Amino acid sequence: MIQIENINVSYQQTLALDNITLNLEGPSITGIIGPNGAGKSTLIKALIGIIPHSGKILFNKQPIRQQLNRISYVAQKADIDFNFPITVRECISLGLYPKTKFFKRLSKSDWSKVTDALTLLGLNDLAHRQISQLSGGQFQRVLIARCLVQEADIILLDEPFVGIDSVSEDIIMNTLRELRDKGKLILIVHHDLSKVPHYFDQVILLNRKLIASGPTNLVFNEDNLRKTYGNSL
């Protein structure tokens, strides 16, 4: 379980997150929902310590910053260099290095995990292609495959479905459901409200302040959406 207690984040004079307190229990797929500028990506980044914050974040009652090797994070596409000269297979293998000794070569067992991830995400035919040659959906699948080999307990995805094809989106969601069923806690920053009931077990409705959180069938309703989005709904 992730315990978030009294989290505040400010950018210069602007309060991006205002006293956020909530518990996140797994296994589950949880959507973080809210308008632009609501602090959705900020919450993800605060969880892994990318941005400074006040308050406390625990995972299984221990500071989460001491357990970052148990977390896999996929940033928004805008934060990723598509032109880095690396193949699909090599990119996926990077998920193994946090648990590999410095300068140690990957073993046959390690590469077997990469192969399994390629197969699960439908990427075998692209294994030796440069990532710069991929479509948006193909590249997003590569990043999910990298999460797979990392074998993290917590998976954080920031807007993973923006600008990708429906085939890739279906493959990714099916993979995430399998990971949830294996005990993973998955958090997804998401903007397409029409898919929320189909994708998420739990939702967090956020607009700088926490509006509501809990099971999707109880929390994702018109009243809470109007409190979250106001006139922009």
Salt bridges, closest charged atoms under 4 A:
ASP18 OD2 - LYS209 NZ 2.53
GLU151 OE1 - LYS113 NZ 3.52
ASP153 OD2 - ARG70 NE 2.72
GLU159 OE1 - HIS191 ND1 3.15
GLU169 OE2 - LYS195 NZ 2.93
ASP181 OD1 - ARG180 NE 3.13
ASP201 OD1 - ARG180 NH1 3.06
GLU222 OE2 - ARG226 NE 3.21
ASP223 OD2 - LYS227 NZ 3.48
